[in-house]
Amino acid sequence: MSNILELKDVSFVYSEGTPFRKVALNKVNISFERGKITGLIGHTGSGKSTLVNLLNGLYKPTSGQVLLDGVDIWDEPKKIRDVRYRVGLVMQYPEYQLFDETVRADIGFALRNKGMSEGEISERVIEAARFTGIGDDLLDKSPFDLSGGQKRRVAIAGIIAMRPDVLVLDEPAAGLDPRGRREILGSLHSYAEMTGGSVILVSHSMEDMAHYCDNVVVMNKAEVYKSGTVREIFSEAEELSSVGLDIPMTSKVAKRLLDLGIKLEGDLYTVEGMRDAILRYTGEVEK
């Protein structure tokens, strides 16, 4: 599986040369695989937000390289706008960025700026709307008449309509109820598989990370503390706790059971994995 986006020795410093100098990222190396969902976690101030803004050129590294298909995105600064079509960023609470008269127009806004034909725009708008669960009956409504979850889907559809090679979502399910979270996050694997691209998910919810991601990068004090598969990261609950991060509730339950002498085996970081482990332990299913 090849990498589509890479950070090589990336550092970023705020207010360089002043008394307020702050190192936000220090020699960070991360690779994002095609067709995979990578979770990005870390406590407040760990460098996550700065990193996200570097991925599509909103910020320029103080040093190091951001490589898209092996090419430094800052090789030709005048073409950085093209990078932003290939690395689509959905910021936190994106519904506050809606502004057009209809849902249809809002989803197609970036495509219109790109100079696409109305026929192609229409096709992509419908495709993105259906992908994000927006019914045809909503396309000609004002986005401001929609529910919070619907607005969030419209904002995400506007990015997906560009068919970015890398889809970056910063807390896309923040403030939504469980059903809204499932609706927003449930289609991410389908998007990665359909496009062959990469999805990067920033979230404070360890349950979301465990359930929806393939790989996880843990940030701490401006550096990569740990990276690996979901299983590798969440099997080391105590290490995550040591850097101020929570762990999935199921992992907490598994640890408590282990303290009581009950050792479960399997993927203990998701509800489904915990259920299967308990059934195997009780002998209700074959091991």
N, C-alpha and C positions, 0 to 999 in steps of 0.2 A: 504494500500500500504506500503510494508516494505522498510526500508532503506538498501541500499547496501554498502554505503560508508559514514563514519562519522568522523568528527574531534571533539575531546573532549578536551576542555581546551588547545588547541594547541598554543604554543608560539614559536617564532623563533627569535633568536638574532644573528646578524652579528658581527664578531670581538669582541666576549665576552672577557672581561679582558683587553681590550686595550682602548686607548683614542678615538678610532673610533667606539666604541660600538653603535649599532643601533638596536632598536627593530622593526622588520619587521611585526611581528604578535604578538598580545597580547591576550591570553586566548580566542581563537576563537572556537566557537561551530557551526558546520554546519552539516546538514544531507542531503544526496542526495537520492532521491527515485528511486526505480526500475521503468523502463518504462517511466520516465519523463525527460524532458530537463530542466536543470537549468542554467540560465544565471548568470554570475559573472561580476559585473560592479564595477567601482571605478576609481577615477582619478589617474594619475601617482603618484606612491609612496604610494598608499593605501594598498599595500600588496598582490595584485592579483597574480603577477608573482611568488612571494615566495610561496604562497599557492598552485599554480599549480604544482610547483616542489616538494611539499611535498606529493602530492596525490599518486604518484607511486614510492616514495622512492628515488627520485633524491636528495632530502634533507631529513635529519632526524630532527624531532622537537627538540628544546632545552628542551621543556617540553610538556606534554600532549600526546595524542594518536591519530593515524590515524587508524581507524578500517575498515577492509574490511570483510563484512559478520560477523561482531562482533569480529573479531580477529585482534589484533594489528599487523600491517604489519612488525613491528620491533621486534616481539617476537623471530624470528629466522633470524638474519641478513644475514646468509649465503644463505637464500632462497629469498632474496629481488628481485632477477632476475625473479622469478616466479610471483611476484606481478606485475612486469612491463609487463608481458604478459596479465594479467587480467585487469590492468588499463592502457589502451593505450593512450599515449600522442602525439598529433600532435602539434608540436611547431610552432610558428609564422614563416611564409615564409618557409614552409617545403620543397618546391621545391629545395631549396639550399642544401638539404641533399640527393638528388638523385645522384646516382653514378654508377649504374650497366649498362651493355651494352644494355639491352632491358627493356621495360616497364614490361614485364612478369617476368623477373629476379628480377627487383627492388621490385615489389609487393610481391614476394615470398621470399625475402631475410631473413626476421626474422623467417619465418617458416622453412627455411633450417637450420638456426642456432639452431632451436629448435629440429632438428632431425626428422622431419616428412618425410614420404615416398613421393616420387615424384608424385605418383598418388593423394595423398591427397593434396599436395601443388598445383598441377594443378587445382584441383577442387575448392579449396579456392581462388586461384588467379582469376579464371574466375568469381566466385561468387562476389568477392569484386570489380572487374572491372565493372561488369554489374551494381552493386549497386551504384557505384559512377559515372556511365554514361560514362565509357571508352569502346569504341567499340572494337570488336574483331580485327578489322583491325589495331589497334594501339599497340596491345600487343607485336609484334615483332619489333617495331620501337625503335630507341634510345629515351630515355626520354628527351634528350637535343634538339630533333627536334620538340618538342611539344610547344604549346602556353603556356602562363603563367597559364591560368585556367586549362588546361589539366595536366600540371605538378603538380599543387596543388591537383587535383583529384587523380593522381597516388600516391602521398605521403600519402593522406588520405586512399586510398585503401590498402596500405601496412600495415597500422594499423588495418583497418577493417578486413583484411584477418586473423588476429590473433583471431578474434571474442572476443574482450575484453568485460568483464562484464561492464566496465566503459570506455566510450570514451570521452577523454578530448581534446578540440580543442581551441587553443590559437590564437585568431584573424584569423580564417581560411579563411575569405573572404577579408582580408586586401589588398587593391590595385586593387581589381577586379571591373569590370564594373557591372551594375545591373543584367545583364543576368548571368554573372559568379557567382555572389552572390547567385542568386536563384538556380543555378545548384549545388553549393556546399552545401547550407544550406537546400534546399528543401527536401532532403532525410533523414534528421536527425530523424524526427518522425517515419518514416518507420523503421529505424535502431533500435530505442528504442523499438518499438512495436514488431519487428521481434525477437529480442534477449532477450527481457525482462530485458535488462540492463538499464544503466543510461547514459545520455549524459550531459556533462558539457561544456558550451559554454562561452568563454571569448571574449568580443567584446566591442569596443567603440561606436558602432552604436546602438543607442537606438531603431531605427526602427527594426533592426534585433532582438533585445531582445523582443520587443513587438510582433513581428510577429511569431517568431519561438519557443519561450520558454514557458514553463508551470509555472515555478517558477523563482524568481530572488533573488540573494543575493547582497546586496550593501555593499561594503567595504569602510571604511574611517578611515584614521589615524591608520592603523594596526589592526582595529577591525571591527566586523560586525556591521554596522550602522543600517541596516534594512533587513529583509527577508520576503518573502511572495509570493503570486501568482502574476502573471503579472498585473492583475486588481488592486490588493491591492497596489502594488508598484507604478504603473504609475497613479493612481488616486490621488497621493499626489505629484503633480508636484513641488510645492513650496519647499517641503522638499528636494527633489533631487537637486534642484537649489541651496539650501543653503549649500550643500557640494560640490559644484563645478561641478555638473553633468548636462548634457543636458537632454532634454526630447524629445520624439518623436514629429515631426513637427505637426502631427494631434492633439496632446495634446495642443500644443501652439495655434493652430487655435481655438480649443474648448474653451480655456481660454480667448482668445480675443473676441470670440463671447459672452461669458458669461459677459464680461465687458460691452458689448454693449446691454445686456439685453436678449440675446438669449441663453436659457438653453437647451442643448442637453442631451439626456440620452442614455446610452449604453456603449459599449467598444470604448472609444474615443481615444485609443492609436494606432489603426491600420487604414489603409486607408479603409478597408472593413467596419470596425465598424463605422467609421465616415460617410461613405456613407449611411449606413443603418439608422444612427441617423438623418441625414439630411432629408432623404426621409420620416421618421416617423414624423419629425417636420413639414414638408411641407404638410403632409397629403397624400403623394403619395403612401404610403403603410400603412397597418393597424398597429396600435400601439400594 
